[in-house]
Amino acid sequence: MARKNVLSGLISEASEKFTAVNSPQTAPAPERSGGYKGVGALGAVTRSIDALAAKADAAKEIEAKLTAGEVVIELDPDMIEDSFISDRLVQLDSKFEELVEAIRLRGQDSPILVRPHPAHPGKYQIAFGHRRARAAKTLGRPVRAVVKKLDDRDHVIAQGQENSARADLSFIERAMFAGRLEERTFDRETIMAALSADKTTVSKMLSVINRIPKAVVDAIGPALAVGRDRWHDLATRFDAPENAVRAEQFIATQDFRDAVPDDRFDLLSGFLTGRGTRKAIVPSAQPVSEWLGDNGAAKAEIKAGGKKFTIALKAKNGPAFGAYITRNLDRLYQAFQDETKSETGD
């Protein structure tokens, strides 16, 4: 006799909703009355805003279904642990800081979903709402939560469905979630349900995540603007074994590490396809020296690598000293040129 699935109704309804939101074959959403007809750049922006709004609404609807009729209680954040499968590459960013501030001002609008911890009696494990729980802990507040008994399968489906609806989860983060589920020996149907994705999409996700070394994906980061096709193209580059070594060297360079995730993706892709201008790999530079002012009010960490020279000013007078240097760059550079000429005889 088949086991009763406590989320069966949710899965079927949510799958239809997410297919409508995410599928490339889905017809465009109806035009808003009295608005523009979706032509040109303004139309593209309007459609993007509508899609993000639809995703946010879908996430709220899933949360409402999962928490409907349940009692919301307050839990000590120290009694709550993260899910046994992570679904994000970055946990703390500017959006998290915004969430902390929003909860500080308005409180926690919607509860998180937890289950009794399967291995630690008296504790709980988060199905969704990790960032809300972390924000509450940052603020020293209890977490508003709904407690449900969920087995591992229903737990990851609830986690994946809710997170897949959110606009701030990138393709590669969803692909990594699929890969972690596969590592945990969840069947393909469970992975499809958790990601609200069809068999073909899940197969492509797993193909990407199984071909690109984990260290490379971690180094690039979420790359929100990079979609499935571009990640798939990058994955094919690793069919050549030597590219894994080349990529490992490249992600250690300072230029790569200084870039934001989307640019890191472009830099590595260009390097592996031969479109990049870099001809040699220069390992990331370590601090070569440190300067400290007489009274300790200002100090500088100095790094040098290739053609790049960086001075990072810290301590009490660091910003003021930096502003002074900026105002006097022309004079300092002229003094440098004069001194260089006198030393070389030019």
Backbone hydrogen bonds, N-H to C=O, Kabsch-Sander energy under -0.5 kcal/mol:
donor,donor_aa,acceptor,acceptor_aa,energy
6,V,4,K,-0.7
8,S,5,N,-1.9
11,I,7,L,-2.9
12,S,8,S,-2.0
13,E,9,G,-2.0
14,A,10,L,-3.2
15,S,11,I,-2.6
16,E,12,S,-1.5
17,K,13,E,-1.9
18,F,14,A,-3.1
19,T,15,S,-2.3
20,A,16,E,-1.8
21,V,17,K,-1.7
22,N,18,F,-3.4
23,S,19,T,-2.0
26,T,23,S,-1.3
35,G,32,R,-1.8
43,G,39,V,-1.0
44,A,40,G,-2.0
45,V,41,A,-2.4
46,T,42,L,-2.4
47,R,43,G,-2.6
48,S,44,A,-2.2
49,I,45,V,-2.5
50,D,46,T,-2.4
51,A,47,R,-2.4
52,L,48,S,-2.4
53,A,49,I,-2.4
54,A,50,D,-2.3
55,K,51,A,-2.1
56,A,52,L,-2.3
57,D,53,A,-2.4
58,A,54,A,-2.3
59,A,55,K,-2.3
60,K,56,A,-2.2
61,E,57,D,-2.3
62,I,58,A,-2.2
63,E,59,A,-2.3
64,A,60,K,-2.4
65,K,61,E,-2.3
66,L,62,I,-2.5
67,T,63,E,-2.0
68,A,64,A,-0.9
70,E,67,T,-1.9
73,I,71,V,-0.5
73,I,145,A,-2.9
75,L,143,V,-2.6
79,M,76,D,-2.5
80,I,77,P,-1.6
81,E,124,Y,-2.7
93,D,91,Q,-0.6
97,E,93,D,-1.8
98,E,94,S,-1.9
99,L,95,K,-2.1
100,V,96,F,-2.5
101,E,97,E,-2.1
102,A,98,E,-2.4
103,I,99,L,-2.6
104,R,100,V,-2.1
105,L,101,E,-1.9
106,R,102,A,-3.1
107,G,103,I,-1.5
109,D,107,G,-0.9
112,I,144,R,-2.1
113,L,128,F,-2.1
114,V,146,V,-2.7
115,R,125,Q,-2.2
117,H,123,K,-2.9
123,K,120,H,-2.0
124,Y,79,M,-2.5
125,Q,115,R,-2.6
126,I,81,E,-2.6
127,A,113,L,-3.1
128,F,113,L,-1.3
133,A,129,G,-2.4
134,R,130,H,-2.4
135,A,131,R,-2.5
136,A,132,R,-2.4
137,K,133,A,-2.0
138,T,134,R,-2.2
139,L,135,A,-1.9
140,G,136,A,-0.6
140,G,137,K,-0.8
141,R,136,A,-3.1
143,V,75,L,-3.0
145,A,73,I,-3.1
145,A,143,V,-0.5
146,V,112,I,-2.6
147,V,71,V,-0.5
148,K,114,V,-2.6
148,K,146,V,-0.5
150,L,148,K,-0.8
155,H,151,D,-2.5
156,V,152,D,-2.4
157,I,153,R,-2.0
158,A,154,D,-2.4
159,Q,155,H,-2.4
160,G,156,V,-2.9
161,Q,157,I,-2.8
162,E,158,A,-1.9
163,N,159,Q,-2.2
164,S,160,G,-2.7
165,A,161,Q,-0.9
166,R,163,N,-1.2
169,L,166,R,-1.1
170,S,168,D,-0.6
171,F,226,V,-0.5
174,R,170,S,-2.0
175,A,171,F,-2.6
176,M,172,I,-2.4
177,F,173,E,-2.0
178,A,174,R,-2.2
179,G,175,A,-2.3
180,R,176,M,-2.4
181,L,177,F,-2.1
182,E,178,A,-2.2
183,E,179,G,-2.3
184,R,180,R,-1.5
185,T,182,E,-1.8
186,F,181,L,-2.3
191,I,187,D,-1.9
192,M,188,R,-2.6
193,A,189,E,-2.3
194,A,190,T,-2.6
195,L,191,I,-1.9
196,S,192,M,-0.8
197,A,192,M,-1.9
202,V,198,D,-2.3
203,S,199,K,-2.3
204,K,200,T,-2.0
205,M,201,T,-2.3
206,L,202,V,-2.6
207,S,203,S,-2.1
208,V,204,K,-2.3
209,I,205,M,-2.5
210,N,206,L,-1.9
211,R,207,S,-0.9
211,R,208,V,-0.7
212,I,208,V,-2.0
216,V,213,P,-0.7
217,V,213,P,-1.9
218,D,214,K,-2.8
219,A,215,A,-1.8
220,I,216,V,-2.1
221,G,217,V,-2.4
226,V,223,A,-1.7
227,G,225,A,-0.6
231,W,227,G,-1.9
232,H,228,R,-2.5
233,D,229,D,-2.3
234,L,230,R,-2.1
235,A,231,W,-2.4
236,T,232,H,-1.7
237,R,233,D,-0.7
237,R,234,L,-1.1
238,F,234,L,-0.5
238,F,235,A,-1.4
239,D,236,T,-1.6
240,A,237,R,-1.0
243,N,240,A,-2.1
244,A,241,P,-1.2
245,V,241,P,-0.7
246,R,242,E,-2.1
247,A,243,N,-2.7
248,E,244,A,-1.9
249,Q,245,V,-1.9
250,F,246,R,-2.3
251,I,247,A,-2.5
252,A,249,Q,-1.0
253,T,250,F,-1.9
257,R,253,T,-2.1
258,D,254,Q,-2.2
259,A,255,D,-0.7
259,A,256,F,-1.0
264,R,260,V,-2.5
265,F,261,P,-2.2
266,D,262,D,-1.8
267,L,263,D,-2.8
268,L,264,R,-2.5
269,S,265,F,-2.8
270,G,266,D,-2.7
271,F,267,L,-2.1
272,L,268,L,-2.6
273,T,269,S,-1.7
274,G,270,G,-0.6
274,G,271,F,-0.7
275,R,270,G,-1.9
276,G,270,G,-2.2
282,V,280,A,-0.6
284,S,252,A,-1.3
288,V,302,I,-2.1
289,S,302,I,-1.3
291,W,300,A,-2.6
293,G,298,A,-3.3
296,G,293,G,-1.1
299,K,314,K,-1.4
300,A,291,W,-3.0
301,E,312,A,-2.4
302,I,289,S,-2.4
302,I,300,A,-0.5
303,K,310,T,-2.7
304,A,286,Q,-0.5
305,G,308,K,-2.7
308,K,305,G,-2.3
310,T,303,K,-2.8
312,A,301,E,-2.6
312,A,310,T,-0.5
313,L,311,I,-0.6
314,K,299,K,-2.8
317,N,297,A,-3.6
318,G,315,A,-1.3
321,F,317,N,-2.8
322,G,318,G,-2.6
323,A,319,P,-2.3
324,Y,320,A,-2.0
325,I,321,F,-2.4
326,T,322,G,-2.3
327,R,323,A,-2.2
328,N,324,Y,-1.3
329,L,326,T,-1.2
332,L,328,N,-2.7
333,Y,329,L,-2.8
334,Q,330,D,-2.1
335,A,331,R,-2.2
336,F,332,L,-2.2
337,Q,333,Y,-2.5
338,D,334,Q,-2.5
339,E,335,A,-2.4
340,T,336,F,-2.4
341,K,337,Q,-2.4
342,S,338,D,-1.9
343,E,339,E,-1.7
344,T,340,T,-2.0
345,G,341,K,-1.9
346,D,341,K,-0.6
